[in-house]
Amino acid sequence: MKRRRQVKYIFVTGGVVSSLGKGITSASIGLLLKLRG
């Protein structure tokens, strides 16, 4: 059986957090998930 790659979606929301902060947070989380596999 072939193992399917799971796609994970992470939504960063918040009125207080700036767009730049959301971008940095998303990139960091994405990188961590990529490194974990």
PyMOL Python script that loads the backbone (N, CA, C, O; Angstrom):
from pymol import cmd

cmd.read_pdbstr("""\
ATOM      1  N   MET A   1       0.834  -1.192   0.000  1.00  0.00           N
ATOM      2  CA  MET A   1       0.000   0.000   0.000  1.00  0.00           C
ATOM      3  C   MET A   1       0.876   1.251   0.000  1.00  0.00           C
ATOM      4  O   MET A   1       1.837   1.366   0.760  1.00  0.00           O
ATOM      5  N   LYS A   2       0.518   2.159  -0.857  1.00  0.00           N
ATOM      6  CA  LYS A   2       1.246   3.424  -0.892  1.00  0.00           C
ATOM      7  C   LYS A   2       0.750   4.325   0.224  1.00  0.00           C
ATOM      8  O   LYS A   2      -0.443   4.395   0.520  1.00  0.00           O
ATOM      9  N   ARG A   3       1.688   4.998   0.820  1.00  0.00           N
ATOM     10  CA  ARG A   3       1.324   5.919   1.902  1.00  0.00           C
ATOM     11  C   ARG A   3       1.058   7.295   1.305  1.00  0.00           C
ATOM     12  O   ARG A   3       1.924   7.889   0.663  1.00  0.00           O
ATOM     13  N   ARG A   4      -0.140   7.781   1.526  1.00  0.00           N
ATOM     14  CA  ARG A   4      -0.498   9.101   1.015  1.00  0.00           C
ATOM     15  C   ARG A   4       0.075  10.179   1.915  1.00  0.00           C
ATOM     16  O   ARG A   4       0.116  10.045   3.138  1.00  0.00           O
ATOM     17  N   ARG A   5       0.509  11.235   1.282  1.00  0.00           N
ATOM     18  CA  ARG A   5       1.046  12.362   2.051  1.00  0.00           C
ATOM     19  C   ARG A   5      -0.105  13.207   2.561  1.00  0.00           C
ATOM     20  O   ARG A   5      -0.967  13.647   1.800  1.00  0.00           O
ATOM     21  N   GLN A   6      -0.095  13.422   3.859  1.00  0.00           N
ATOM     22  CA  GLN A   6      -1.161  14.215   4.467  1.00  0.00           C
ATOM     23  C   GLN A   6      -0.896  15.695   4.261  1.00  0.00           C
ATOM     24  O   GLN A   6       0.226  16.172   4.433  1.00  0.00           O
ATOM     25  N   VAL A   7      -1.928  16.399   3.896  1.00  0.00           N
ATOM     26  CA  VAL A   7      -1.820  17.845   3.733  1.00  0.00           C
ATOM     27  C   VAL A   7      -2.466  18.495   4.940  1.00  0.00           C
ATOM     28  O   VAL A   7      -3.611  18.209   5.289  1.00  0.00           O
ATOM     29  N   LYS A   8      -1.708  19.376   5.567  1.00  0.00           N
ATOM     30  CA  LYS A   8      -2.224  20.045   6.759  1.00  0.00           C
ATOM     31  C   LYS A   8      -2.390  21.525   6.470  1.00  0.00           C
ATOM     32  O   LYS A   8      -1.510  22.163   5.892  1.00  0.00           O
ATOM     33  N   TYR A   9      -3.510  22.050   6.873  1.00  0.00           N
ATOM     34  CA  TYR A   9      -3.781  23.471   6.704  1.00  0.00           C
ATOM     35  C   TYR A   9      -3.802  24.138   8.070  1.00  0.00           C
ATOM     36  O   TYR A   9      -4.493  23.693   8.986  1.00  0.00           O
ATOM     37  N   ILE A  10      -3.044  25.198   8.189  1.00  0.00           N
ATOM     38  CA  ILE A  10      -3.015  25.938   9.447  1.00  0.00           C
ATOM     39  C   ILE A  10      -3.482  27.359   9.174  1.00  0.00           C
ATOM     40  O   ILE A  10      -2.914  28.063   8.340  1.00  0.00           O
ATOM     41  N   PHE A  11      -4.509  27.764   9.878  1.00  0.00           N
ATOM     42  CA  PHE A  11      -5.049  29.105   9.711  1.00  0.00           C
ATOM     43  C   PHE A  11      -4.661  29.952  10.915  1.00  0.00           C
ATOM     44  O   PHE A  11      -4.994  29.627  12.055  1.00  0.00           O
ATOM     45  N   VAL A  12      -3.956  31.039  10.645  1.00  0.00           N
ATOM     46  CA  VAL A  12      -3.551  31.947  11.717  1.00  0.00           C
ATOM     47  C   VAL A  12      -4.480  33.149  11.675  1.00  0.00           C
ATOM     48  O   VAL A  12      -4.489  33.915  10.711  1.00  0.00           O
ATOM     49  N   THR A  13      -5.259  33.298  12.736  1.00  0.00           N
ATOM     50  CA  THR A  13      -6.204  34.405  12.781  1.00  0.00           C
ATOM     51  C   THR A  13      -5.963  35.246  14.016  1.00  0.00           C
ATOM     52  O   THR A  13      -5.355  34.790  14.985  1.00  0.00           O
ATOM     53  N   GLY A  14      -6.432  36.445  13.974  1.00  0.00           N
ATOM     54  CA  GLY A  14      -6.304  37.321  15.136  1.00  0.00           C
ATOM     55  C   GLY A  14      -6.274  38.775  14.711  1.00  0.00           C
ATOM     56  O   GLY A  14      -5.547  39.145  13.789  1.00  0.00           O
ATOM     57  N   GLY A  15      -7.058  39.594  15.378  1.00  0.00           N
ATOM     58  CA  GLY A  15      -7.106  41.006  15.032  1.00  0.00           C
ATOM     59  C   GLY A  15      -5.906  41.771  15.556  1.00  0.00           C
ATOM     60  O   GLY A  15      -5.498  42.776  14.974  1.00  0.00           O
ATOM     61  N   VAL A  16      -5.339  41.293  16.660  1.00  0.00           N
ATOM     62  CA  VAL A  16      -4.231  42.006  17.286  1.00  0.00           C
ATOM     63  C   VAL A  16      -2.925  41.754  16.527  1.00  0.00           C
ATOM     64  O   VAL A  16      -2.073  42.636  16.417  1.00  0.00           O
ATOM     65  N   VAL A  17      -2.789  40.532  16.008  1.00  0.00           N
ATOM     66  CA  VAL A  17      -1.554  40.153  15.325  1.00  0.00           C
ATOM     67  C   VAL A  17      -1.494  40.822  13.959  1.00  0.00           C
ATOM     68  O   VAL A  17      -2.464  40.790  13.201  1.00  0.00           O
ATOM     69  N   SER A  18      -0.368  41.420  13.653  1.00  0.00           N
ATOM     70  CA  SER A  18      -0.217  42.103  12.369  1.00  0.00           C
ATOM     71  C   SER A  18      -0.028  41.096  11.244  1.00  0.00           C
ATOM     72  O   SER A  18       0.243  39.920  11.489  1.00  0.00           O
ATOM     73  N   SER A  19      -0.171  41.560  10.023  1.00  0.00           N
ATOM     74  CA  SER A  19       0.014  40.689   8.859  1.00  0.00           C
ATOM     75  C   SER A  19       1.432  40.143   8.810  1.00  0.00           C
ATOM     76  O   SER A  19       1.642  38.980   8.468  1.00  0.00           O
ATOM     77  N   LEU A  20       2.392  40.968   9.148  1.00  0.00           N
ATOM     78  CA  LEU A  20       3.788  40.526   9.151  1.00  0.00           C
ATOM     79  C   LEU A  20       3.993  39.420  10.179  1.00  0.00           C
ATOM     80  O   LEU A  20       4.660  38.421   9.911  1.00  0.00           O
ATOM     81  N   GLY A  21       3.415  39.612  11.352  1.00  0.00           N
ATOM     82  CA  GLY A  21       3.530  38.599  12.399  1.00  0.00           C
ATOM     83  C   GLY A  21       2.907  37.281  11.979  1.00  0.00           C
ATOM     84  O   GLY A  21       3.450  36.210  12.251  1.00  0.00           O
ATOM     85  N   LYS A  22       1.754  37.366  11.308  1.00  0.00           N
ATOM     86  CA  LYS A  22       1.088  36.149  10.831  1.00  0.00           C
ATOM     87  C   LYS A  22       1.953  35.436   9.804  1.00  0.00           C
ATOM     88  O   LYS A  22       2.056  34.210   9.812  1.00  0.00           O
ATOM     89  N   GLY A  23       2.575  36.211   8.920  1.00  0.00           N
ATOM     90  CA  GLY A  23       3.432  35.617   7.887  1.00  0.00           C
ATOM     91  C   GLY A  23       4.624  34.901   8.493  1.00  0.00           C
ATOM     92  O   GLY A  23       4.959  33.785   8.096  1.00  0.00           O
ATOM     93  N   ILE A  24       5.263  35.548   9.459  1.00  0.00           N
ATOM     94  CA  ILE A  24       6.431  34.951  10.119  1.00  0.00           C
ATOM     95  C   ILE A  24       6.024  33.696  10.882  1.00  0.00           C
ATOM     96  O   ILE A  24       6.716  32.679  10.832  1.00  0.00           O
ATOM     97  N   THR A  25       4.900  33.771  11.587  1.00  0.00           N
ATOM     98  CA  THR A  25       4.417  32.622  12.353  1.00  0.00           C
ATOM     99  C   THR A  25       4.096  31.454  11.432  1.00  0.00           C
ATOM    100  O   THR A  25       4.479  30.318  11.711  1.00  0.00           O
ATOM    101  N   SER A  26       3.397  31.727  10.339  1.00  0.00           N
ATOM    102  CA  SER A  26       3.029  30.676   9.388  1.00  0.00           C
ATOM    103  C   SER A  26       4.267  30.035   8.783  1.00  0.00           C
ATOM    104  O   SER A  26       4.336  28.813   8.648  1.00  0.00           O
ATOM    105  N   ALA A  27       5.243  30.855   8.419  1.00  0.00           N
ATOM    106  CA  ALA A  27       6.470  30.331   7.821  1.00  0.00           C
ATOM    107  C   ALA A  27       7.232  29.460   8.819  1.00  0.00           C
ATOM    108  O   ALA A  27       7.767  28.412   8.457  1.00  0.00           O
ATOM    109  N   SER A  28       7.276  29.899  10.072  1.00  0.00           N
ATOM    110  CA  SER A  28       7.987  29.144  11.102  1.00  0.00           C
ATOM    111  C   SER A  28       7.325  27.796  11.354  1.00  0.00           C
ATOM    112  O   SER A  28       7.998  26.768  11.427  1.00  0.00           O
ATOM    113  N   ILE A  29       5.998  27.807  11.488  1.00  0.00           N
ATOM    114  CA  ILE A  29       5.262  26.562  11.728  1.00  0.00           C
ATOM    115  C   ILE A  29       5.409  25.632  10.529  1.00  0.00           C
ATOM    116  O   ILE A  29       5.594  24.426  10.690  1.00  0.00           O
ATOM    117  N   GLY A  30       5.324  26.198   9.326  1.00  0.00           N
ATOM    118  CA  GLY A  30       5.476  25.390   8.116  1.00  0.00           C
ATOM    119  C   GLY A  30       6.844  24.742   8.049  1.00  0.00           C
ATOM    120  O   GLY A  30       6.966  23.572   7.686  1.00  0.00           O
ATOM    121  N   LEU A  31       7.873  25.498   8.396  1.00  0.00           N
ATOM    122  CA  LEU A  31       9.235  24.965   8.371  1.00  0.00           C
ATOM    123  C   LEU A  31       9.399  23.855   9.397  1.00  0.00           C
ATOM    124  O   LEU A  31      10.007  22.824   9.109  1.00  0.00           O
ATOM    125  N   LEU A  32       8.857  24.060  10.598  1.00  0.00           N
ATOM    126  CA  LEU A  32       8.955  23.038  11.642  1.00  0.00           C
ATOM    127  C   LEU A  32       8.252  21.751  11.223  1.00  0.00           C
ATOM    128  O   LEU A  32       8.778  20.658  11.431  1.00  0.00           O
ATOM    129  N   LEU A  33       7.062  21.878  10.632  1.00  0.00           N
ATOM    130  CA  LEU A  33       6.331  20.694  10.185  1.00  0.00           C
ATOM    131  C   LEU A  33       7.080  19.985   9.068  1.00  0.00           C
ATOM    132  O   LEU A  33       7.094  18.755   9.007  1.00  0.00           O
ATOM    133  N   LYS A  34       7.703  20.761   8.184  1.00  0.00           N
ATOM    134  CA  LYS A  34       8.450  20.178   7.071  1.00  0.00           C
ATOM    135  C   LYS A  34       9.650  19.401   7.592  1.00  0.00           C
ATOM    136  O   LYS A  34       9.960  18.320   7.092  1.00  0.00           O
ATOM    137  N   LEU A  35      10.325  19.953   8.597  1.00  0.00           N
ATOM    138  CA  LEU A  35      11.490  19.286   9.163  1.00  0.00           C
ATOM    139  C   LEU A  35      11.093  18.012   9.911  1.00  0.00           C
ATOM    140  O   LEU A  35      11.836  17.030   9.908  1.00  0.00           O
ATOM    141  N   ARG A  36       9.933  18.031  10.545  1.00  0.00           N
ATOM    142  CA  ARG A  36       9.454  16.849  11.276  1.00  0.00           C
ATOM    143  C   ARG A  36       9.018  15.742  10.335  1.00  0.00           C
ATOM    144  O   ARG A  36       9.118  14.557  10.653  1.00  0.00           O
ATOM    145  N   GLY A  37       8.530  16.152   9.163  1.00  0.00           N
ATOM    146  CA  GLY A  37       8.111  15.162   8.183  1.00  0.00           C
ATOM    147  C   GLY A  37       6.709  14.911   8.184  1.00  0.00           C
ATOM    148  O   GLY A  37       6.228  14.093   7.400  1.00  0.00           O
TER     149      GLY A  37
END
""", "prot")
cmd.dss("prot")
cmd.show_as("cartoon", "prot")
cmd.util.cbc("prot")
cmd.orient("prot")
